[in-house]
Amino acid sequence: MKIAIIGTFQVGKSTLVNCLINDSLAGVGIGNPTTHTLNYYKNSSCPEILCRDISGRCLRKQAWNEEVREFPIPLGTVRIMYELPKSCDLHGNTLIDTPGLDSAGKDASWDTKRTVDIIKDNTVDLLILVVSNTQLDSAIRNNVLPFLKESRKPLIVLMNCNRRSQPDPKSAINQETALQIDEQLRSFGIRHSRVSEYCESKVLPCNTVWWWISQRNRAGMIFYNQQTDDVFHERYHEIKNYFADILEEPMPSMEMLQQKSNLSHLFAYLHDVEIRKKLWYKDNPSISPEQLKSELRKRLN
């Protein structure tokens, strides 16, 4: 599948990519838009990085080695193709990390155009909308939902619990917020599929930072720029302070923190065709078996 990750800026899209590729290759930041190019991630027998301009011309090419950590992005780059080694197993999927649809500053119009083009791209099989753990604000309603409604693509929604006061996906307040977002999407005419049959809401509450921190600590902290390194350590201390100061308990083990992130449902959905078929049919009961088979073959397999 070709999967595009969309949403407003600073909501956790690039952190989600790092979770899915089990690495820290996607640059992350705090406070300002970080992603200004379309970043493609897929597995390859000949791993390398390629930068392309708006016409598709290759501006720079780098074989996969230690130097990729300091790979300079040429001016004019619109698409970066990360052809990853097998250690970053994407199970045949291609991920597309997109700029925020509400980006501000000199790159805002280009950021929006690139992301809208991806939403409309007929070769994209699935959209993952990442939202914060608040009810949908005006930035989502005005800058994201109209394009989703028009595209009519298969869609799943993750509610990333990135508010410091409510980071636990399984808390009662976050579960309730997920149901409220469900209702808001329905009232706007957005159809989306559930990620897990074990969740009450179709919107999946999760915490991408918790999963990413646990992965990087277990796999060894390898970062591709100083900003990502700084963000990692700031988030790590935020987690420690949350458990120590708010919950008054020690920080859990990395295995337990990964489990608490609630992202395992998404991995199961993306990696298992039968799970996708089952949930797709559950959310679209009016589709005939023939239509379902055709749609799944075209969109999800």
N, C-alpha and C positions, 0 to 999 in steps of 0.2 A: 504493500500500500504506500501511496504518497500522502503524507500527513502534514498539514499545515497547522502550526500553533499560533493563535492570534489573540489579541486583547489590547488593552490600554498599556501604556508604558509603566514600568516598575511594578508590575503585578506578579512577576515570577516566571515569565515565558522562557527566558534563557536559563534560569535555574532548573526548570523542568527539563530542558534539553540536556543539561549536565547530568540530571538523574537518569535519563533514558539512555545516554551513551556511556554512563559510568565513568565520567571524566570531568575535567574542569575547563574544557576547551571553549565553551561559550562564555564570552565576557559578560560579567554582571557588574552592577553599580548600585549606588544608593542616591536617590533624590532626583537624578536627571536621566533622560533617555540614554540608553547605552547602545542599543542595536539600531544601526542605520543602513544595513544591507540585508538582502535576503541570504540567509545562511542555510545551505543544504548539507545534510549529514547522511551518508550511506556507507555500507561496507564495500570494500574493494580488495581484490587480490594484489593490487599494486597501489597501496595507500599513498595519497599525495594531497596537496592543497592547490586549488586553482582559483584565481581571481579573474572575473570577467566584467567587461563594461556593458553598457546598455544595449549594444549591438551584438553581444555574445563573444566579442573578441577577447582572447586570453591576455591579460595584462601581466600576470606573474604565475609561475608554477614552481612548486617546491615538493620534492620527494619527502616522504614521512621519515623524519629522524629527529634527533634532539633539537635541531635548529627550528623546528616548527613552533617552539615556545616563544621565539622572538621573531616570528614571521611578520614582516612589514606589509601593510595593506596599501597598495598603490592608489593614488588619487584617481577618481573616476570609476572605482569598483562599485558595481551594483549587486553582483552575485558572487558569493564565495562558496566553492564546492569543497566540502571536507569529505574526502574518500578515506574512510577510517580502516584501521587494521581490524582483524577478526576479534581481537580482544574486546572491542566495543561492539558487542553483538546486537544488531538491530533487527534480527529475525527477518531479514528481507525487506524491512520497511525503510522508506526514505523520509527523514524529518526535515521540515522547513521552519526555521525560526524567523519571525517577521518583526519589523519595527512596530512600535506602538501606534495605534490608530489615532491617538490623541496627542502625539508628540508636539512639542513646542520648539520655537527657535527657527534658525535658518533652514534646517533640514525637514521641517514639519511637512510641507507639501509633498516632497519626494517620498518621505516615509509613508504617508497615507496612500499615495499612488501605488507604491510597490506592494503594500499589503492588500489593497483592494484588488489589484491585478491577480494576486495569488488566490484570493477568495473566489474570483470569477474564473480562474484557470480550470478548464475542463479536465485536465489530467490529474488534478488533486482529488483524491478519493475520500478523504475524511478531514474535517476541521475540528480542532480542539480549542474551544474558547476557555481562556483562563480569566477568572474574575476574582475579586477580593471578597473577603468574608464580611461584606456589608450588602445591603440591598442595592440593586443596580442603580448607579448614579447617572447623571445626565450625560457624562462622557460615553458611557456604554450605550445608553438609549439613542443618542444622537450620532455617534461616530462608528458604532459597531453593528448594532442590531439591524438597521436598514439594509446593509450589505449582506448580512446573513439571510435575511428574509428573501432577498432577491435571488441569492445563489441557489437555495433549495438543495444544498448539499447535506449528506450525512454529517451530523454534528453531535459531539459530546461536550459536556461542560464540567470543568473542574473549578471548585471554589477553593482557592489557595488561602489558607488561614495565615495571612501575613500581618494582621494587626497584632502588635505586641501584647495587648491586653487579653487577646483571645486566640492563642496559637494552637490550641488542641482541637484537631478535626472532630474528635468524638465527644466534645463537650455538648451539653444540651442546647446552649445558645447557638452554636455553630450548626447543629443539626436542624434547628428551627429556621435559621437564616437560609440554609440550603433549600428548604421547602418553600420559603418565601420567594427565593430567586426562581424556583421552578414555576411558581404561579405568575410571576412577572413575565417570564419568557412566554408562557402560554397566552397571557393576555395580549402580548405583542404579536402573536401569531407565529412564534418560533417553534419549530418541531425539533426536538433533540431526543437522543436515545440514552438509556441508562447505561452505566458502566458496570454495575454489579447488581445482582438480584438480592444481595444481602443488605443493601442500603435502602432506606425508606424513600429517599429523594432520588430523582434522576440525576440531579447535580451531585457530584462527588466531592465531599469535603476532604481536603488533604493539606499537607504542609510540605511543600517542595524543599524548603531549607532543611527541615529535619532529615529528610532522606539524603539530600546532598551532603550534609555534614557527616552523617553516619558512613556514607560510602567513602568519602575522601579520607576520613580518619582510619578506616579499615584498609583501604587500598594504598595509603601513603599520599601525603599532601603534595601533589604536583600541580603547579599553577602556571598559566601561560602569560600572565602579566601581573604587575604589582597591585593594580586595582582589584583584581579578582582575589588575590591573596589577602588584601586588607579587608574586603567584604567578608570573606570566609571567617577570619578571626573575629571580626565584629559580631557576626551572627552567632558564632560559637559561644562567645561570652554572653550574648543575650539569652541563649538557651540555658546556660548554666545559671544565670541570674533568675530566669523565670522559675526553674525548679527549686532553687534555693530560697528566693525571696517571696515568691507568690505561693508556691505549693509547700514550701518548707520541707523539702525532701531532696536527697542527692540526685544529681543528674543520672538518668538511666544509662545502661550500657548502650553501645552503638547498635547492637542487634535489636534491643528494645526500642530505641529511638526510631529506628527504621520501621519497625512494626507500628509504632504510634503515628507515623506520618500518613498512614492509610493509602499510600500510593500503590500497594501491591495489587489492588483491584484493577488499576489502569494497566499495569504490566500484564496481568492475566488477559485482559480484554484485547490488548494489542498483539499478543503473542499466540492467542488461541482462536482459530477460525470458528470452531464450533460454539465457543462462548459468544462470539459476535453474532453468529446466526441466531442463536437462542434469544439473546436480548433484543436483537433487531426485530424478530418476529413478535416478541412479547409487547413491544411498543408500537407495532404496526399490525394489529390483528386483522385489519380489513384487507390486507394484501393477500392475494391468492397464492397458493404454493408455486405456481408457474412464475408469477410476477416476482415473488420473493427470491426464487432461485436465480432469475435473470438479474435482478437488482444486486444481489449479493455477489454474483460472479463479476458483474461490472464494477461495483463500488468497493467491495470489502475483501475480495480474495487476492 
